[in-house]
Amino acid sequence: MNHKLSDQALEQMQEAFADLCLSDRFHQHAYSGEEHDEAQYSHLARLAFAFNARTHGRLRELIDYINLPQNWADSPPQQAIQRSREPSKMI
């Protein structure tokens, strides 16, 4: 993931998307050189869970949730989020 999730977003996700996990919970990790030997991804966060491999539509909803800026640990100011949602004016 390009942005680590905030603790609050991760907790909300545990409840809202629990049906996607076969067991346990979602786990957010930093890059681990021992686990992966791809230095170009060392700046990215990782979300791990045992996916049930059945509900791909729900998986897409999870991805959309992760991509919401207000769920990022380093989220931009609220004003910037609101401005980015306003439709652009065509001249």
C-alpha positions as CSV (number, residue, x, y, z in Angstrom):
1,M,0.0,0.0,0.0
2,N,1.2,3.5,-0.7
3,H,-0.2,4.8,2.6
4,K,-0.3,3.1,5.9
5,L,-3.8,2.9,7.4
6,S,-4.6,4.8,10.6
7,D,-5.3,2.7,13.7
8,Q,-8.9,3.8,13.7
9,A,-9.4,2.8,10.0
10,L,-7.8,-0.5,10.6
11,E,-10.1,-1.2,13.6
12,Q,-13.2,-0.2,11.6
13,M,-12.0,-2.5,8.8
14,Q,-11.6,-5.4,11.2
15,E,-15.4,-5.3,11.8
16,A,-16.7,-4.1,8.4
17,F,-14.7,-6.6,6.3
18,A,-14.4,-9.5,8.7
19,D,-16.3,-11.7,6.2
20,L,-13.3,-11.6,3.9
21,C,-11.0,-13.3,6.4
22,L,-10.9,-17.0,6.6
23,S,-9.3,-16.8,10.0
24,D,-7.7,-14.3,12.4
25,R,-7.7,-10.6,11.4
26,F,-6.1,-8.1,9.0
27,H,-2.5,-7.3,9.8
28,Q,-0.7,-4.2,8.6
29,H,3.1,-4.6,8.3
30,A,6.1,-2.6,7.2
31,Y,8.4,-4.0,4.5
32,S,10.4,-7.0,5.7
33,G,13.7,-7.7,3.8
34,E,13.8,-11.2,5.3
35,E,10.4,-12.0,3.8
36,H,10.8,-10.2,0.5
37,D,13.9,-9.4,-1.5
38,E,12.5,-6.5,-3.5
39,A,14.1,-3.3,-2.3
40,Q,12.0,-1.2,-4.7
41,Y,9.0,-1.9,-2.5
42,S,10.7,-1.2,0.8
43,H,8.8,2.1,1.3
44,L,5.4,0.5,1.0
45,A,3.1,-0.8,3.8
46,R,1.6,-4.3,3.5
47,L,-1.9,-5.6,4.5
48,A,-2.0,-9.3,5.1
49,F,-5.0,-11.6,5.7
50,A,-6.3,-15.0,4.7
51,F,-8.8,-14.2,1.9
52,N,-11.8,-16.5,1.5
53,A,-11.4,-16.4,-2.4
54,R,-15.1,-16.2,-2.9
55,T,-16.3,-12.6,-2.5
56,H,-14.3,-10.6,-5.0
57,G,-16.9,-7.8,-5.0
58,R,-16.3,-7.3,-1.3
59,L,-12.6,-7.4,-1.9
60,R,-13.0,-4.5,-4.3
61,E,-15.0,-2.6,-1.6
62,L,-12.0,-3.2,0.8
63,I,-9.6,-1.8,-1.8
64,D,-11.9,1.3,-2.2
65,Y,-11.9,1.7,1.6
66,I,-8.1,1.5,1.8
67,N,-7.8,4.1,-0.9
68,L,-9.9,6.7,0.9
69,P,-7.5,9.5,2.0
70,Q,-9.3,9.9,5.3
71,N,-8.3,6.3,6.2
72,W,-4.6,6.9,5.8
73,A,-2.3,7.4,8.8
74,D,-0.8,10.3,6.9
75,S,-4.1,11.7,5.6
76,P,-4.1,15.1,3.9
77,P,-6.0,17.9,5.7
78,Q,-9.8,17.6,5.4
79,Q,-10.1,20.8,3.3
80,A,-7.9,19.2,0.6
81,I,-10.0,16.1,0.6
82,Q,-13.2,18.1,0.1
83,R,-11.7,20.2,-2.7
84,S,-10.6,17.1,-4.5
85,R,-14.1,15.8,-4.5
86,E,-15.6,18.9,-6.1
87,P,-16.3,18.4,-9.8
88,S,-14.0,20.4,-12.1
89,K,-15.6,23.2,-14.1
90,M,-15.3,22.9,-17.8
91,I,-14.8,26.2,-19.7
